[in-house]
Amino acid sequence: MKSTTENPAKSSNAFGVIERRISTRYLRAKKSQGGVGLIAAISFICIALAIWAMIVIMSIMNGFRDEVIRLTIGSEGHIYAELADPSVRAEDMRAIEERLSKIDGVDEAFQYTQHFTGVQANDVFSLGQVIGIRPENLNNFDLIANNIVQGSLEGFGEGGGSDHQVALGSRLAANLGLTIGDKLTIYSPRTKSTVMGTQPIRKNYTIGAIFSVGLLQTDLSYIYMEFEQATLLFEGGKLTGQIQLRLDTPDDVDRLEPEVYDAIGAPAFLQTWRDKNAATATALRTEQIAMRFIFMVVVIIAAFPVLASMIMLVKNKSKDIAILRTIGATQGSILRIFLMSGAMIGILGTLIGLVIGILFCLNIGFIQSVIEAITGQPLFPPEIYQLSSGIPVKIVWSEVFGVAFWGFMISALATLLPALSASKIDPVDALRYE
């Protein structure tokens, strides 16, 4: 006659209630049973701290990376285009500007000129980089518009003759002894014939604004001049066919470069901010790769306590495993029990690390102020690091997901070997000396 009572070990489903209860009970092993519970708690803390540390570090590094890009190219464009045809017409350039501005991801596209030339004031001669740009485009350069230390950009491009206003960097102004309202002589590479022979063309301009962005090259050499005036001085009124594009996201240059070329509709030479700042771009990319490698190493190290706790758990529970096998538990059931024990540590540690890491990043300003209040020293002095808004943080959710996924996967892999070992325990050998 068939018994009406089924063996619970046989009737339990895969990852069912019985297996979950057993795996949970094993993690709460008493100190007298080898301290597995304590080691499991330490493993949980190690995983949580590793996930927390990597989310915070990667978010801060992403923030610093954006700040480096902002400071490096804040006064420049992201993509530069120069038409191969030197006889371009004004209406054609306007049409190209409009087409480029309509590309998804392009913030603005505008004509510009750029010339290295000599400048003079107060009997002092220096070299400067004169950039021809329209007033509305210059005002969109936050790094320039928000760092005016003398004067303003309200009169930029206005005035006639020598009263025409320009803006220049603070270090260049200091070297030439200039302040607001002073005159600056700018030389053109073009020449003119006079009774005294051939002489370079030069013109006086009025200082309308002085900016200081904290970048040596910008403050030491940049001079902004209204686009039409710069074209007259350096090109005799002819257009150079140069267009500068600013993108919503500087990292989209590789994706948008083909679209930009197609939108121009004519042979052109393209150059990105990465091309002009190859050393900086390479350093930033190397930093990203290095951080991901370090993350993997940290998580692997954090997984070792999980491995140790599971090995001890299997060793201490060999008698229990043998009893479960004798009452009908399968090797797969034993494997799942110990996999769940390790997975619980990995999942809970990962989730707690995620929550703490994200909260830490979202409240980094408060945490910075607390640390500065305790130490009495600023962590990142604004005059040195140009970080007036505090520690920069940028949470990239795809990276957060990657950290969580790999953190759990590595901890699960650390559990797999002891779980396999547990499933292969022979109940006869385990009970022989009991």
C-alpha positions in Angstrom: 0.0 0.0 0.0 1.4 3.4 -1.0 2.1 5.8 1.8 0.1 9.0 1.9 3.0 10.9 3.5 5.7 12.2 1.1 9.3 12.9 2.0 9.7 16.7 2.3 13.1 16.5 0.8 11.8 14.8 -2.3 8.6 16.9 -2.6 10.3 20.3 -2.3 10.5 22.3 -5.5 13.7 23.7 -6.9 14.5 26.9 -4.9 11.3 26.2 -3.0 10.4 27.0 0.6 12.3 24.1 2.2 15.5 24.8 0.4 15.3 28.5 1.2 14.7 27.8 4.9 17.6 25.5 5.1 20.0 27.9 3.3 18.9 30.8 5.6 19.3 28.6 8.7 22.8 27.7 7.7 23.8 31.3 7.5 22.7 31.8 11.1 25.0 29.1 12.3 26.1 29.5 16.0 29.6 30.5 17.1 30.0 26.9 18.5 29.5 25.7 14.9 32.6 27.3 13.6 31.6 31.0 13.5 30.1 30.7 10.0 27.5 33.3 10.9 30.2 35.8 11.9 32.2 35.2 8.7 29.0 35.5 6.6 28.4 38.9 8.3 31.9 40.0 7.5 31.5 38.8 3.9 28.3 40.8 3.7 30.0 43.9 5.0 33.0 43.5 2.6 30.7 43.2 -0.5 28.6 46.2 0.6 31.7 48.3 1.2 33.2 47.3 -2.1 30.1 48.2 -4.0 29.7 51.5 -2.1 33.3 52.5 -2.7 33.2 51.8 -6.4 30.0 53.7 -7.0 31.3 56.7 -5.1 34.7 56.6 -6.7 33.4 56.1 -10.3 30.8 58.8 -9.8 33.3 61.3 -8.5 35.8 60.4 -11.3 33.0 60.9 -13.9 32.3 64.3 -12.3 36.0 65.3 -12.4 36.2 64.1 -16.0 33.3 66.4 -17.0 35.0 69.2 -15.1 38.2 68.6 -16.9 36.5 68.6 -20.3 34.5 71.7 -19.3 37.7 73.6 -18.3 39.7 72.3 -21.2 37.2 73.0 -24.0 34.9 75.5 -22.2 36.1 78.3 -24.4 36.4 76.2 -27.5 34.2 74.1 -29.7 33.7 70.4 -29.9 33.9 69.9 -33.6 35.6 72.2 -36.1 34.8 72.2 -39.8 36.7 74.0 -42.6 35.4 74.0 -46.1 37.9 73.0 -48.8 36.6 75.6 -51.2 38.2 79.0 -50.3 35.7 81.0 -52.4 32.6 80.2 -50.3 29.7 82.6 -50.3 28.0 84.2 -47.3 24.6 82.7 -48.1 26.1 79.2 -48.5 27.7 79.5 -45.0 24.5 80.6 -43.5 22.7 77.6 -45.0 25.4 75.3 -43.7 25.1 76.8 -40.2 21.3 76.2 -40.3 21.7 72.6 -41.4 24.3 71.8 -38.8 22.2 73.4 -36.0 19.3 71.1 -36.8 21.3 67.9 -36.1 20.1 66.2 -33.0 22.8 66.6 -30.4 24.2 69.8 -31.7 23.7 72.8 -29.4 24.8 75.5 -31.9 26.9 75.9 -35.0 28.4 79.2 -36.0 31.2 80.8 -38.2 34.4 81.9 -36.5 37.9 82.9 -37.4 41.1 82.2 -35.4 44.5 83.9 -35.9 47.8 84.0 -34.0 49.2 87.5 -34.3 51.0 90.3 -32.6 49.4 92.7 -30.2 50.8 95.9 -28.7 50.0 98.3 -25.9 52.0 100.7 -23.7 55.1 100.0 -25.8 54.9 96.3 -24.9 54.6 93.7 -27.7 53.1 90.3 -27.2 51.5 87.4 -29.1 47.8 86.8 -29.0 45.2 84.4 -30.4 42.4 86.5 -31.9 39.1 84.7 -32.3 36.3 86.2 -34.4 32.9 85.4 -33.0 29.4 86.9 -33.0 28.3 88.4 -29.6 25.4 85.9 -29.1 27.8 83.0 -29.6 30.3 84.4 -27.1 27.6 84.9 -24.6 26.8 81.2 -24.8 30.4 80.3 -23.7 29.6 80.0 -20.0 33.3 79.7 -19.1 33.9 83.2 -20.6 30.6 84.9 -19.9 30.5 83.8 -16.3 34.1 84.8 -15.5 34.3 88.5 -16.5 36.4 90.2 -13.9 36.4 93.7 -15.4 33.8 95.4 -17.7 31.1 93.3 -19.4 30.2 91.7 -22.7 27.2 94.1 -23.2 29.2 96.3 -25.5 31.2 93.5 -27.2 31.4 94.2 -31.0 30.0 97.7 -30.7 31.6 101.0 -31.5 33.3 102.3 -34.6 36.9 102.8 -35.5 39.2 102.5 -32.5 36.2 102.4 -30.2 35.3 98.9 -31.4 35.2 96.8 -28.2 37.0 93.5 -27.7 37.5 91.1 -24.8 40.8 89.6 -23.7 42.3 87.4 -21.0 43.4 88.7 -17.6 47.0 87.6 -17.9 47.4 89.1 -21.3 45.8 92.4 -20.0 48.2 92.4 -17.0 51.3 91.8 -19.3 50.3 94.7 -21.5 49.2 96.9 -18.6 45.6 97.2 -19.9 42.3 97.9 -18.2 38.8 98.7 -19.3 38.7 101.5 -21.8 42.4 101.3 -22.8 43.4 100.9 -26.4 45.0 97.7 -27.9 46.8 97.5 -31.2 46.3 94.3 -33.2 48.4 93.5 -36.2 47.2 91.6 -39.3 49.3 89.4 -41.4 48.1 91.3 -44.5 50.2 94.2 -45.7 49.6 97.5 -47.5 51.8 99.6 -49.7 52.8 103.1 -48.6 55.3 105.7 -49.6 57.5 104.2 -46.8 57.2 100.7 -48.4 55.2 97.7 -47.5 53.8 97.8 -44.0 51.6 95.4 -42.0 48.0 96.4 -41.5 47.1 97.2 -37.9 44.2 98.7 -36.0 43.4 100.0 -32.5 40.6 98.5 -30.4 39.0 99.3 -27.1 39.1 96.9 -24.1 35.5 96.3 -23.2 35.8 93.1 -21.0 38.6 91.2 -19.3 38.0 87.6 -18.3 39.8 85.1 -16.0 38.9 81.5 -16.4 41.9 79.9 -14.6 43.4 78.3 -17.7 46.8 79.6 -18.5 46.6 79.4 -22.3 43.2 81.1 -22.4 44.0 83.9 -19.9 47.4 84.5 -21.5 46.6 84.7 -25.2 42.8 84.8 -26.0 41.3 87.9 -27.6 37.7 87.8 -28.7 36.7 90.1 -31.5 33.3 90.5 -33.3 33.2 88.2 -36.3 32.7 90.7 -39.1 35.5 93.0 -37.7 37.9 90.0 -37.5 37.1 89.0 -41.0 37.8 92.5 -42.3 41.1 92.8 -40.4 42.6 89.4 -41.2 40.9 88.3 -44.4 39.9 91.6 -46.0 36.3 90.8 -45.7 36.5 87.3 -47.3 35.0 84.3 -45.5 37.3 81.5 -44.4 34.7 78.8 -44.4 35.3 77.8 -40.8 32.5 76.6 -38.6 32.6 75.7 -34.9 30.0 73.3 -33.4 29.2 72.9 -29.7 27.4 69.7 -28.8 25.0 68.8 -25.9 27.4 66.1 -24.9 31.2 66.4 -25.8 31.6 62.7 -25.9 29.2 62.4 -28.9 31.9 63.7 -31.3 32.6 60.3 -32.8 28.9 59.6 -33.3 28.1 63.0 -34.8 31.1 63.5 -37.0 29.7 61.6 -40.0 26.4 63.4 -39.7 28.2 66.7 -39.6 30.1 65.9 -42.7 27.0 64.9 -44.6 25.1 68.0 -43.5 27.9 70.3 -44.8 27.2 69.0 -48.2 30.7 70.0 -49.6 34.3 68.8 -49.2 35.5 69.8 -45.7 38.1 69.1 -43.1 36.8 68.1 -39.7 38.6 68.2 -36.4 37.3 67.3 -32.9 38.2 68.5 -29.5 39.9 65.2 -28.9 42.1 65.8 -31.9 43.1 69.2 -30.6 43.5 67.9 -27.0 44.9 64.4 -27.8 46.9 64.1 -24.5 43.9 65.1 -22.3 41.5 62.8 -24.2 44.0 59.9 -23.9 44.5 60.5 -20.2 40.8 60.5 -19.6 40.2 57.3 -21.5 43.1 55.6 -19.7 41.6 56.7 -16.4 38.3 55.1 -17.3 39.9 51.8 -18.2 42.0 51.8 -15.1 39.1 52.5 -12.8 37.1 49.5 -14.3 40.1 47.2 -13.8 40.5 48.4 -10.2 36.8 47.8 -9.6 37.1 44.2 -10.7 40.1 43.6 -8.5 38.3 45.2 -5.4 35.2 43.1 -5.9 37.3 39.9 -6.4 39.1 40.6 -3.1 35.8 41.3 -1.4 34.5 37.9 -2.6 37.2 36.0 -0.8 35.4 36.2 2.6 32.3 34.8 0.8 34.4 31.9 -0.5 35.9 31.3 3.0 32.5 31.3 4.7 31.0 28.9 2.2 33.9 26.5 2.5 33.6 26.5 6.3 29.9 26.1 6.1 30.2 23.0 3.8 32.8 21.6 6.2 30.7 22.1 9.3 27.5 20.9 7.7 28.8 17.7 6.1 26.8 15.6 8.6 23.6 17.6 7.8 24.3 17.2 4.1 24.6 13.4 4.6 21.3 13.2 6.5 19.5 15.3 3.8 20.9 12.9 1.1 19.7 9.8 3.1 16.2 11.1 3.3 16.0 11.8 -0.4 17.6 15.1 -1.1 19.2 15.2 -4.6 22.6 16.6 -5.5 20.9 19.4 -7.3 18.9 20.3 -4.1 22.1 20.4 -2.0 23.8 22.5 -4.7 20.9 25.0 -4.7 20.9 25.3 -0.9 24.5 26.4 -0.7 24.2 28.5 -3.8 21.3 30.4 -2.2 23.3 30.8 1.0 26.1 32.5 -0.9 23.8 34.4 -3.2 22.0 35.9 -0.2 25.3 37.4 1.0 26.0 38.8 -2.5 22.5 40.1 -3.2 22.0 41.8 0.2 25.6 43.2 0.3 25.2 44.5 -3.3 21.8 46.1 -2.5 23.0 47.8 0.7 26.1 49.0 -1.1 24.0 50.4 -3.9 21.7 52.3 -1.6 24.5 53.7 0.6 26.6 54.6 -2.5 23.8 56.4 -4.3 22.8 58.3 -1.1 26.4 59.3 -0.5 26.7 60.7 -4.1 23.4 62.6 -3.9 24.5 64.2 -0.6 28.2 64.7 -1.4 27.9 68.5 -0.8 26.7 67.9 2.8 29.3 65.3 3.4 32.1 67.5 2.1 31.0 70.4 4.4 31.0 68.0 7.4 34.5 66.8 6.6 35.7 70.4 6.1 34.1 71.5 9.3 35.9 68.6 11.2 39.3 69.2 9.6 39.1 72.9 9.3 40.5 72.8 5.8 38.9 72.9 2.3 39.1 69.5 0.5 39.5 71.1 -2.9 40.4 74.8 -2.8 38.4 76.6 -5.6 41.3 78.8 -6.5 43.5 75.7 -7.3 41.0 73.2 -8.6 38.4 75.6 -10.1 35.7 73.7 -8.3 33.6 76.5 -6.9 30.5 74.2 -6.6 32.3 71.5 -4.5 33.2 68.0 -5.4 31.8 67.1 -8.8 29.7 64.0 -8.9 28.0 62.4 -12.0 26.0 59.2 -11.5 26.1 57.2 -14.7 23.3 54.7 -14.1 24.6 52.2 -16.7 27.8 52.0 -14.6 25.8 51.6 -11.4 24.0 48.7 -13.0 27.3 47.2 -14.1 28.8 47.5 -10.7 25.7 45.8 -9.1 25.7 43.0 -11.8 29.3 42.2 -11.6 29.4 42.4 -7.8 26.7 39.9 -7.5 28.1 37.6 -10.3 31.6 37.5 -8.7 30.1 36.7 -5.3 27.9 34.0 -6.9 30.9 32.5 -8.6 32.8 32.4 -5.3 29.9 30.3 -3.9 29.7 27.9 -6.9 32.8 25.8 -6.0 31.9 25.1 -2.4 28.3 24.4 -3.4 29.5 21.8 -6.0 31.7 20.3 -3.4 28.8 20.0 -1.0 26.6 18.4 -3.6 29.2 15.6 -4.2 29.6 14.7 -0.5 29.0 10.9 -0.1 26.5 10.4 2.8 28.1 7.0 3.7 31.6 8.6 4.1 30.2 11.5 6.0 28.3 9.4 8.5 30.9 6.6 8.9 32.5 8.0 12.0 29.3 9.6 13.5 
